[in-house]
Amino acid sequence: MAKVLTGSAVERFKPTKKRRWIRDGGAQSLYLVVQPSGAKSWTMRFRRPDGKPGKLVLGSLDLSGRELKDDPKVGQPLSLVAARQLAASIHRDRAQGVDVVADHKARRHRQRAEIKDRADNTFATLVRKFVEEHGRLKVRRWRREAMLLGLAYPMDGGEQVETRNGLAQRWGDKPVRSIDGHDVHAVVDEARQVAVPGIAPHNKGLSEARARSLHAALSSMFGWLKRHRLIDSNPCATVWRPPPAKPRDRVLNADEVCRLWKACDAIHPSYVAAVRMLLLTGARLMEVARMERSELSADGAVWTLPGSRTKNHRGHVVPLPPLAREIVAQLPRIDGGRFVFSIDGRGPITGWSRTKAKLDAAMGAPPWRLHDLRRTAATGMAELGIAPHIVEAVLNHISGAKAGVAGTYNRAAYAPEKKAALERWAAHVEGLVSG
């Protein structure tokens, strides 16, 4: 008959070369197991309901001298008293026909599944999934959106990193299902009053634009999560979104165009070429700034924009006028450089706010934005008598004469008309700046 173990005896048992099984006479089926390493634990051995032998590890030996306040559970460090109490509870379950071994395995499986589910559904995990499976494929300025959500993707295609103190870090371990309207409101209001988390503000003070951009990025992500049944509702739906700014109508006049052209002498040659290209083509800022050598024809006369780089996701062909071709040809080519407008050849030009400040200082003109050059080009071509639908074709707009059913069936590229329009506009600008 097994001896009844005591607390002091449990502490004195020494390890041997083989695992020791020491039965406790004070509890049915309870063993103290001493490993060759010296580790000690409690285990029960008994017959399962089907008659097969069963084993259940209750937990490690607790030598702290403190007893549990609550009922002991499998997996906890257990003193001799707690181990006997747990063994008695397990025997009561067995007497009722419960297969305690099967129940324990099922419970551990559920716990592992819950831990994995929490890890797979944290904000940090799903924001990466959202960017990779949705943003990169369907969002034109996906890097900007990723930055708002706390991830930075290098232009050279390197590995993404978390922005310091960005949302991917702040909400990193937070399950997306636990993020509610209060959380979203807090960060959107922070963006409005101070800055987007992890992004230094270009302008200090209140900014509705910052708040609107962050709200849009979060709403896009949570909307995608809802469509994929990862959350039940979009928490952004209950958060106020600042309205968009009023449409601008600023157009640079002839004198301002001349002053802008001359003010370019105050900035880096790559920025000079890009600013003048914006004015001559009416293209968008990022379309010009990220122009690649591969997008230009061999003779440099045609610039072909893929749909992945345009706002409406439609490919766009721009016949470059002689003045624009001359501007590109004068730029130094950096070996291995893929971007036309670049400082080091590795990436496109950035830091437009500093460049714009230098232009403003040199021009001394009323406030204007770089996007106003697109409107200036469109207005200038219209004033030269170019038909509205040709101006829209030059700008890659799908509206007005090319919208709706008309746009569906009218697939004319207007290549000759676009070429003539841009050449006429470039000649007009050249005439203005040359006096």
RADACOR-V567217 format. One record per helix or strand of 3 or more residues. SS is the DSSP state (H for helix, E for strand). FROM is the first residue (numbers start at 1). TO is the last residue. Records with the same first field share a line. If there is no record, write none. Layout:
# RADACOR-V567217
SS = FROM-TO ; FROM-TO
This chain:
# RADACOR-V567217
H = 7-12 ; 80-95 ; 100-120 ; 123-138 ; 142-148 ; 167-170 ; 176-178 ; 181-193 ; 208-227 ; 235-238 ; 254-266 ; 269-281 ; 285-289 ; 293-295 ; 307-309 ; 322-329 ; 352-363 ; 372-383 ; 388-395 ; 400-402 ; 404-409 ; 415-434
E = 20-23 ; 30-34 ; 40-47 ; 53-61 ; 302-305 ; 316-319
